[in-house]
Amino acid sequence: MAQILIVGCGDLGTAIATLLHESQHEVIGLRISAQQLPLGMQTIQADVTKLNTLNDLKKSNPNIIIYCVAATAQTDENYHAHYVQGLKNILATQIENPNLHHVFFVSSTRVYGQQTQDMLNENIPAIPTDFGGKRLLEAENVLSQLGCKTTVLRLSGIYGPGRLYLVNTAKDINRWPVSNSWSNRIHRDDAAAFIAFLVQKISHKQAIESCYIVTDDMPTLQYSVLNWLATQQGVDVSEIQTPATQGGKRLSNQRLRATGFQLQYPDYQAGYSKILKAI
């Protein structure tokens, strides 16, 4: 089994760590919080934006790194610090690691700034139009300088347990957006399971792609999701006037599906049904 370093053990990172630990991999989790990871997994407290806190990583020689941090503010400076410089800082600790053979970078479909009715996939160049997309793409390009194999994971909007923004928005019609744009999403559990699935493929010497869009089967207009969520919660939507379709993008998960991975929540209704039952 592989030794895996997961950098950024928040909600998603901890879910990935748990799945890999249960598959008998040796997992080391790096997080800014002092809270220990569950199941006795080794935890390193450090800040990716501060190189001097990462000295302990020089003592480890992981086979696989999963970089899964989250920016703490919606600013260009913060995105650069967490995604670009943070990734460089982590990789700098592994310069003398002869065992490192694969690095995963958890990115976002925010790198696709284009708004089009065409279905976007990994073969279409990402054209970011805001600072977040630009910094994420810059970080992705850092991987091209490595001597080992790498995989970029472009996640669409993550939802799941505790992520109730859209659920709560649907209950208050006054908070609905003025435009009806295309939206894409992936359940937290499916995102974690797919990343663990790819790690297993590597462990079994199976080839994987250098980039995946991680999203479910159903790009959906935002008002369709809100109407459904509102109806499920007993909100009267009979007076809602649906705006014309404007903006957003539709994302293809064909490459993800081609791996043989099975989504537990292939569309928003499957995922949100479980969330609604739990609240």
N, C-alpha and C positions, 0 to 999 in steps of 0.2 A: 504494500500500500504506500501511497505517496505522503510526503510531508507537505502540508499546504498552509501558506500564510494568507490569511484574509485580512486585508487592510481596510478598516472601516466596518465595525460590527454594530451597526444600528439595527433597525428592524429587519432589513433585507439581509445584511451581512450575517446577523445571528441566525437567521433561518437557513442560510446556505451552510454555515458552520455546523449547525445541528444535523443536517442531512448528511454531510460528509463524515462527521464523527460517527454517526450511526452506520455508515458504510465502512467503518474500521480504518479510515484515514487518520493520520496524526494531524490535528488542526491546531494552529497557533492563531489567535485572534488579536489584532491590534485595535485599540479603541481609545478615544480621548477620555472616556469615563473610567473611574476607578472600579466600577462594578465588574465583577468577575463573570465570565461566560458560563452558561449552564453546563451541566454534565461533566464538570471537572476539566473542561478544556483549558489549555494554557492561555493566559491572557497577559498581554503587554499593554501597559498604559503609556500612551505617547501621543504626540500631536504631529501629524504629517507636515504641517507648515513650519515646524521648528526642527531643523536638522539635528540640533544637539540633544533632542529627546529620543532619538532613534538609535542610539549607540548599541542597545541590546540586540538589535536586529543583525548587527554584524557578526554576532556569535551563532546565528542560525543559518542554515543552508537549505531553505525549502526547495522542493522540486517545482512547485507551482505557486504563483502569487495571484490572488484575486483582489484587484484594487476596486474597492466599493465604497468610497467616501461620499459624503454629501456636503455641498456648500452650506455655510451657515447664514448667508445673507445674499440677497439678489443684487449683487454689485459686481462689476467687472473685476475689481481688485480681489474680492473674495473668491470668485471663480478661478482666477489665475492662481491664487495661493493654494486652493484645495485640489484643483484638478491638474494644473500644469506643473507648478513648482512642487506640490506635494508628491506627485508621481515621480518626478525627477529625484526628489529626496529619498524616496523609498528605493528606487533603483540604484542610487548611489551607494546604499548600504550593501548591495549585492554584487558589486563589481568583481569581487574575488570568490563568488559562489560558483563552484564548478558543477553543482547539481541542478541549477535552475534551467529548466527546459521549456517552460510555458508561462506566459503572463496574460491574464485576463484583465481587461479594463472595462468597467461598467460605465457606459456612456449613456446618451439619451437621444431619442429621435428629434430632439430640439435642434440637432445639427442640420436637419432638413428644413430650411427656411422657406422653401418654395411652396406656394399655394396653388394646387392644380387638381383637376378632376382625375388625372391619371393616377394609377396605382404606383406608388414608389416602392422600390426594392433596393437591395444592396448593390446592384450594378449601376444604379443611377447616382451620379456624384452628389454628395451633400453640399448644399449651398446655404450656409447659415446667414441669417439676417439680423441677429441680435448678439449682444456680447456673450450671452450664455452659450449659444450654439457655436460661436467662434472660438471660445476658450475650450469647449469640449473637443472640438475638432483639432485644435492645437495640441491638446493632450493626446488624442488618438495618434497624431503624427509623431509624438515622442516615441511611441512603440516601434516605429519603422527603423529607429536607430539601434535597436537591440540585436544581439546575436542569436537569440533564441526565438522560438515560435511564439506568436502572439495572437490573441483574439479580442476583437472589440465587440461589445454587447450593447446595442442601442435599444434601450428600454423605452417603451411608450409610457403613458401615464399609469403609474402604479396605484392600485387600490387594494383594499383588503381590510382585515380586522383593525379597528381603530382609525381608519382613514375615512371619515364620514363627511368630508366637505360637500361632495355632490349629493349625498343623501339629505343633508341638512338644507342645501340650496333648493332641492326639489320641493321641500315643504313650504318654502316661502317664495311665492310667485314673484314678488317684488324684487327678488335677487336674481331672477333669471336673466341671462345675457340678452342684449338687444339684437344680436345677430345669431344665425343658426349655422354654425360651422361644423366641419367634419371633426371627429374625435377618435382617438385610438387609446386602448388601455390594455394592461396586463395585470392579472391578479398577483399579489406578492408571492403567494405559494407557488404559482406556476413559474414565475421568474426565478425563484430560488431553486426549484426542482430542475428547471432546464439547465441552469449553470452547473448544478451538481451532476446532471446527466452528461454534460460535455466533459467534465472532469473524469467521470467514469470511462468515457470513450478513450480519453488520453491514456488513462491507466491501463487500458487493454490494447494499447498501441494502435488505436484506430484514428484515422485522420479526421480533422474537423476544419471548418472554414476559418478564415481570418476575420470575418465580420458576420454578425447576425442581427437582424431586426427582431426584437423580442416583443411581440404583441399578439393579441388573440386573433380569432378568425374573422372578427366582425368590426371593421371600421363603421362608425355609426354617427349620424347627425346628432348634435348635442341635444336638440329639442326632443328627439326620439327617446333618448336616455332619461331626460328630465320628466317627460310625460309618463313614462313607465314607472319611474321611481315615485313620482307624486301619486299616481293611481294606486300603487302598492301600499302607500301610507295613508290612503283615504282622503287625499286632497282632491277637491273638485277642479278639474282642468277643462271643463266644458267651454269656458269663456276665453281660453288661451288662443291667441292668434299667432300661428307659427310664422316667423319671418322667412324671407327667401334665403335659400342656401348661399352662404358667403364665407369664403375663407376655409382655413384648415387644410388637412391633407388626408389621403387614404394610404395606409401602409400595408404591405404584403408580408405575411409570415410564411411564405412558401418554402423558403430555405430552412426555417426552423422545422416546419412539418416534414421536410424531406429527410431529416435525421431519424425519423421514426418516433420522436418524442410525442407523447399524448398529453394534451392540455386537460387539466381537471376542470377548468372553467373556460370553455371555448368562446363564450360571449358574455356580455355584461349581465344578461338576465340570470345566467347560471351563477355568476359570482356574487351579484348583489342580492340574490334570493337568500343565500346563506347568511350574508351580513345582516340583512333585515330581520331574519329570524332570531339573530343573536342580540338584538338591541330592544 
